[in-house]
Amino acid sequence: MHEMLVKANAIREQIVADRRCLHGMPEVGVYTPRTAAYVKKRLGEMGICHRDCGVHKPEDREKMVFAGYPDAPAATGVVGLIGRGGPCILLRADMDGLPMEETTGLDFAAEGRAAHMCGHDAHAAMLLGAARILKDMEEQLPGTVKLMFQPGEEMGYGSRTMVEDGLLEDPGVDAAMALHVGPQLEVGKLNYSPGVASGAMATFIVSIQGKGGHSSEPQKTVDPVNIATQVCSALNLLIPREVDPEAFATLTVGALNGGRASNIIPDTAEIMVSFRTLSPEAYDHLIERVPEILDHYIKAWRGTYSVRVLKTPSTVCDPGFSAEIVPFAAQVLGAENVRPVPPMKGAEDFGHVTRHVPGFYAFLGAGAPEGHPLHNPNMVLDESALPLGSALLANCAVEWLKSRAQR
């Protein structure tokens, strides 16, 4: 058994206890005060220097309230530091839950309208476990490990609130790593995607202002519902006519709201549209073209509008950094259990970090193929995966720092 796994198994009860405690108090969005307080308490008990990190811009706060999420007065990220000087590697765990009810029946199941059905409780617990291991060997570290506990991953921008608050500075981060548990992946397996690892996503919330009136006198009105339908039709032509057919890209108008009666032309209408793609070229093209179509079609029919845009870039596994990290992961799990796979099409906001520094992102098995998937109210994790995650994070950090020190 690898040395790091021995260390992780020695604190297995604490890792599991952390996970279960966090599991029972899920919080949604970038404002997770109880979760952040728990993390800070645990870091303090370990003697790890830490600080609050995250700035919630007024425009982001307004967008999320408008989209129907609870108000978030602040971003409650936490950053810890272990070691000093030399190169710096960042280890990331997200810690927010989902706005849904849990139906697992577990003794420590969450109650209410929030739940940890994406495993972020496990991510935070595994990083706390890795922090304990790394703190115990701090004097031997040839550099610095920065611990990133982030809120708001499910919002698509929680990590950005921390980047904008100096996450990657003082000390400067040279590389970053993140793990995500996989409830339908066998325990002990590690899947990663070389290059683009997750889909990029952008959401446009468009409020169209027209001029209401009686349906018998449409010439006296500016019909926002008619404008909205024209916009939707035009947007749905973008991918089949302007994106390479070999690129994965989808565009969905998920909401079109306007009017309440057949004989009234309303004043306003609203559409919500989002696209996802694995192609950086398609992402850049669509980010430019969607606003152009909105502007031209709405103005062509004499309407005015406002638009709120939420963007999450692709997470990228840097080829060079990945080539360094994979062997260190294999030391813990065995080379036969670490494998490259195609990228996931869902979004992952670790991309806000990998835009700035080389990154590595992987799924750690924490279940079985027949298990319930992520975001399912019955999703259950195999807790034997937790010490594996802690050992994996700690070993990759230590060995990478050693390899850099030897250069």
C-alpha positions in Angstrom: 0.0 0.0 0.0 1.3 3.4 -0.9 2.6 5.6 1.9 0.1 8.4 1.3 -2.8 5.9 1.3 -1.5 4.6 4.7 -1.6 8.1 6.0 -5.1 8.7 4.6 -6.5 5.5 6.0 -5.2 6.5 9.4 -7.5 9.5 9.4 -10.3 7.8 7.5 -12.8 8.3 10.4 -12.2 12.1 10.4 -12.6 12.3 6.6 -15.9 10.5 6.7 -17.1 12.6 9.7 -16.3 15.8 7.8 -18.1 14.5 4.8 -21.2 13.5 6.7 -21.3 16.8 8.6 -21.1 18.8 5.4 -23.6 16.5 3.7 -26.2 17.4 6.3 -25.9 21.2 5.9 -26.0 21.9 2.1 -26.0 25.5 0.9 -26.8 26.7 -2.6 -24.8 29.3 -4.6 -21.8 31.4 -3.9 -23.0 32.3 -0.4 -22.3 29.2 1.8 -21.6 30.7 5.3 -22.1 27.6 7.4 -20.0 25.5 5.1 -17.2 28.0 5.0 -17.3 28.4 8.8 -16.9 24.6 9.1 -14.0 24.5 6.8 -12.3 27.4 8.5 -12.8 25.7 11.9 -11.2 22.5 10.7 -8.3 24.3 9.1 -7.8 26.2 12.3 -7.8 23.0 14.3 -5.0 21.8 12.0 -3.0 25.0 12.5 -3.3 25.9 8.8 -3.2 29.5 7.9 -6.3 30.5 5.9 -8.3 33.5 4.8 -11.7 34.4 3.2 -11.6 34.7 -0.5 -14.2 35.8 -3.0 -15.8 39.0 -4.3 -19.4 39.0 -5.4 -19.9 41.7 -8.0 -23.2 43.6 -7.9 -23.9 42.6 -11.5 -23.4 38.9 -10.8 -25.6 39.2 -7.7 -28.4 40.8 -9.6 -28.2 38.3 -12.4 -28.6 35.3 -10.1 -31.6 36.9 -8.2 -33.2 37.7 -11.6 -32.7 34.1 -12.6 -34.6 32.9 -9.5 -31.7 31.9 -7.2 -31.5 33.1 -3.5 -29.8 36.4 -3.0 -26.1 36.0 -2.2 -24.7 39.0 -0.4 -21.1 37.7 -0.5 -18.9 34.9 -2.0 -17.7 32.7 0.8 -14.6 31.0 -0.5 -11.8 29.9 1.7 -8.0 29.7 0.9 -5.5 27.9 3.0 -1.7 27.7 2.7 0.7 24.9 3.7 4.5 25.2 3.2 6.4 28.2 2.0 8.4 29.6 -1.0 9.3 27.6 -4.1 6.7 26.5 -6.6 3.1 26.6 -5.7 0.4 24.1 -6.6 -3.3 24.7 -5.9 -5.7 21.9 -4.9 -9.4 22.8 -5.3 -12.6 21.5 -3.8 -16.0 22.9 -4.4 -18.5 22.9 -1.5 -21.9 24.1 -2.6 -25.0 22.0 -2.9 -28.0 21.8 -5.3 -31.5 23.2 -5.0 -33.3 19.9 -4.7 -34.5 17.4 -2.1 -32.6 14.3 -1.1 -34.4 11.0 -1.0 -31.5 8.6 -0.2 -32.8 7.7 3.3 -29.3 7.9 4.7 -29.0 8.5 8.4 -27.1 11.7 7.7 -29.3 12.8 4.7 -30.0 16.5 4.3 -33.5 17.7 5.0 -35.2 20.5 3.1 -34.8 22.0 -0.4 -31.0 21.7 -0.7 -28.9 18.6 -1.0 -25.3 17.5 -1.8 -26.3 15.4 -4.9 -23.2 16.3 -6.8 -20.6 15.2 -4.2 -19.2 18.5 -3.3 -19.4 17.5 0.4 -17.0 14.7 -0.5 -14.7 17.0 -2.4 -14.3 19.3 0.6 -13.8 16.4 3.0 -11.2 14.9 0.8 -9.3 18.1 0.6 -9.5 18.5 4.4 -8.0 15.1 4.6 -5.2 16.0 2.2 -4.6 19.1 4.2 -4.0 17.1 7.4 -1.5 14.9 5.6 0.3 17.8 4.0 0.4 19.8 7.3 2.0 16.9 9.1 4.8 16.9 6.6 5.0 20.7 6.0 8.7 20.9 6.9 9.6 18.5 4.1 7.6 20.3 1.4 9.8 21.9 -1.2 7.3 24.6 -2.0 3.7 25.7 -1.2 0.3 24.0 -1.4 -2.6 26.4 -1.7 -6.0 24.9 -0.7 -9.0 26.3 -2.5 -12.5 25.7 -1.0 -15.0 27.3 -3.4 -18.7 28.0 -3.3 -21.0 28.4 -6.3 -19.6 25.8 -8.7 -23.2 24.9 -9.7 -23.7 28.6 -10.6 -20.8 28.4 -13.1 -18.8 31.2 -11.7 -18.0 30.6 -8.0 -14.3 30.0 -8.8 -14.2 33.3 -10.7 -15.3 35.1 -7.6 -12.1 33.8 -5.9 -9.8 34.4 -8.9 -11.0 38.0 -8.9 -10.1 38.3 -5.2 -6.5 37.3 -5.7 -6.7 33.5 -5.4 -3.9 32.9 -7.9 -1.6 35.5 -6.3 0.5 35.9 -3.1 2.0 33.4 -3.6 1.5 33.0 -7.4 0.0 29.6 -8.4 2.1 27.6 -10.9 -0.4 24.8 -11.5 -3.8 23.6 -10.2 -5.6 20.3 -9.7 -9.2 19.3 -8.9 -11.0 16.0 -8.4 -14.7 15.2 -8.8 -16.3 12.0 -7.5 -18.1 9.7 -9.9 -21.0 7.7 -8.4 -21.2 5.5 -11.5 -17.5 4.9 -11.7 -15.9 2.0 -9.7 -14.1 2.9 -6.6 -10.3 3.3 -7.2 -10.7 4.3 -10.9 -9.5 7.7 -12.1 -10.8 9.1 -15.5 -9.3 12.3 -17.0 -9.7 13.9 -20.4 -6.5 15.2 -22.0 -7.0 18.7 -23.4 -10.6 20.1 -23.2 -12.2 18.3 -20.2 -15.6 19.9 -20.0 -18.1 21.8 -22.1 -18.1 25.6 -22.2 -21.5 27.2 -21.5 -23.1 30.6 -21.9 -26.6 31.6 -20.8 -28.4 34.7 -22.1 -31.4 36.0 -20.2 -33.1 38.5 -22.5 -35.9 40.9 -21.4 -37.7 42.4 -24.4 -39.6 45.7 -24.1 -42.4 46.3 -26.6 -45.6 48.4 -26.5 -48.7 46.6 -25.5 -52.2 47.1 -26.7 -55.4 45.6 -28.0 -55.1 42.6 -30.4 -57.6 44.3 -32.8 -55.1 47.2 -33.3 -51.7 45.5 -33.7 -50.4 48.4 -35.8 -50.4 50.6 -32.7 -48.2 48.2 -30.8 -44.8 46.7 -30.7 -45.4 43.0 -30.1 -42.6 41.5 -27.8 -44.0 38.0 -28.2 -43.7 38.2 -32.0 -40.1 39.5 -31.5 -39.3 36.7 -29.1 -40.4 34.0 -31.5 -38.5 35.6 -34.4 -35.3 35.7 -32.2 -35.8 32.0 -31.2 -36.1 30.9 -34.8 -33.0 32.8 -35.8 -31.0 31.5 -32.9 -31.9 27.9 -33.7 -30.3 28.3 -37.1 -26.9 29.3 -35.7 -25.5 25.8 -35.0 -26.7 23.9 -38.1 -25.6 26.8 -40.4 -22.5 28.3 -38.7 -20.8 25.7 -36.6 -18.7 22.8 -37.9 -20.9 19.7 -37.9 -18.0 17.7 -36.4 -17.9 20.0 -33.3 -20.1 19.2 -30.4 -22.4 22.2 -29.9 -26.0 22.5 -28.7 -28.2 25.6 -28.3 -31.5 25.6 -26.4 -34.2 28.2 -25.8 -35.3 26.9 -22.5 -37.9 29.6 -21.6 -40.1 32.0 -23.5 -42.5 34.0 -21.4 -44.9 36.8 -22.3 -48.6 37.6 -22.2 -51.5 36.2 -20.2 -54.5 36.6 -22.6 -55.3 36.0 -26.2 -56.7 39.5 -26.9 -53.9 41.5 -25.2 -50.6 42.2 -26.8 -48.3 42.5 -23.8 -45.7 45.1 -23.0 -42.8 42.6 -22.3 -41.5 39.2 -23.1 -38.5 37.2 -21.9 -36.4 34.4 -23.3 -33.6 32.3 -21.8 -31.2 30.7 -24.2 -28.0 28.8 -23.5 -25.4 27.0 -25.6 -22.8 24.3 -24.7 -19.8 23.2 -26.8 -16.5 21.4 -26.5 -15.0 23.5 -29.3 -13.1 26.7 -28.3 -13.7 27.9 -31.9 -17.5 27.4 -31.7 -17.6 29.0 -28.3 -15.8 32.2 -29.5 -18.1 32.3 -32.6 -21.4 31.8 -30.7 -20.4 34.3 -27.9 -20.1 36.9 -30.7 -23.1 35.9 -32.9 -25.8 35.4 -30.3 -25.7 39.1 -29.2 -25.6 40.2 -32.8 -28.8 38.3 -33.6 -30.5 39.5 -30.5 -29.6 43.1 -31.3 -30.6 43.0 -35.0 -33.8 41.1 -34.7 -35.2 43.0 -31.7 -34.4 46.4 -33.2 -35.8 45.3 -36.6 -39.2 44.8 -35.0 -38.9 48.1 -33.1 -38.3 46.6 -29.7 -35.7 47.5 -27.0 -34.1 45.0 -24.6 -31.7 44.2 -21.9 -29.6 41.1 -21.6 -27.8 39.3 -18.8 -25.0 36.9 -19.7 -23.6 34.1 -17.6 -20.4 32.4 -19.0 -18.5 29.3 -17.9 -15.4 28.5 -20.0 -14.2 24.9 -20.7 -12.0 23.3 -18.1 -8.7 22.2 -19.8 -6.3 19.5 -18.7 -2.9 21.1 -19.7 -1.0 18.4 -21.7 2.3 19.1 -20.1 1.0 19.3 -16.5 -1.2 16.2 -17.1 1.8 14.2 -18.2 3.5 15.0 -14.9 0.5 14.4 -12.7 -0.8 11.1 -14.1 2.2 9.0 -12.9 1.8 10.5 -9.4 -1.8 9.4 -9.4 -0.9 6.0 -10.6 1.5 5.6 -7.7 -1.6 5.6 -5.4 -4.2 3.9 -7.5 -2.1 1.7 -9.9 -1.4 2.5 -13.5 -4.2 0.2 -14.7 -6.8 2.3 -12.9 -5.8 5.7 -14.4 -7.1 6.2 -17.9 -7.9 8.9 -20.4 -11.6 9.3 -21.5 -13.6 11.6 -23.8 -14.5 15.0 -22.2 -17.8 15.5 -20.4 -20.3 17.7 -22.1 -21.5 19.3 -18.9 -19.9 22.6 -17.7 -17.4 22.8 -14.8 -16.3 26.1 -13.4 -12.7 25.0 -12.6 -12.3 26.4 -16.1 -12.0 29.9 -14.6 -8.8 28.7 -13.0 -7.4 26.7 -15.9 -7.7 29.8 -18.1 -4.9 31.3 -16.1 -2.7 28.4 -15.0 -2.0 24.8 -16.2 -4.6 22.5 -14.7 -5.5 18.9 -14.2 -9.1 17.7 -13.6 -10.2 14.1 -13.1 -13.1 11.9 -11.9 -12.4 9.6 -9.0 -14.6 6.5 -8.8 -16.9 6.5 -5.8 -19.6 4.0 -6.7 -20.5 1.5 -9.4 -22.0 1.6 -12.9 -25.4 0.6 -11.7 -25.5 3.5 -9.2 -27.6 6.7 -9.5 -25.9 9.5 -11.4 -24.9 12.9 -10.2 -27.8 15.4 -9.6 -30.1 12.5 -8.8 -32.0 12.7 -5.5 -31.0 9.1 -4.7 -27.3 9.5 -5.5 -25.1 7.7 -2.9 -21.3 7.6 -2.7 -19.1 4.8 -1.5 -17.2 6.4 1.3 -14.3 4.0 0.9 -13.3 6.4 -1.9 -12.7 9.3 0.4 -9.3 8.3 1.8 -8.3 7.5 -1.8 -9.1 11.0 -2.8 -7.2 12.5 0.1 -4.1 10.4 -0.6 -4.3 11.2 -4.3 -4.4 14.9 -3.8 -1.6 14.9 -1.2 0.6 12.6 -3.3 0.2 14.6 -6.5 1.0 17.8 -4.7 4.1 16.5 -2.9 5.6 14.7 -5.9 5.0 17.5 -8.2 6.7 20.0 -5.9 9.6 17.6 -5.5 9.9 17.2 -9.3 10.0 21.0 -9.8 12.6 21.4 -7.0 14.9 18.9 -8.8 14.9 20.9 -12.1 
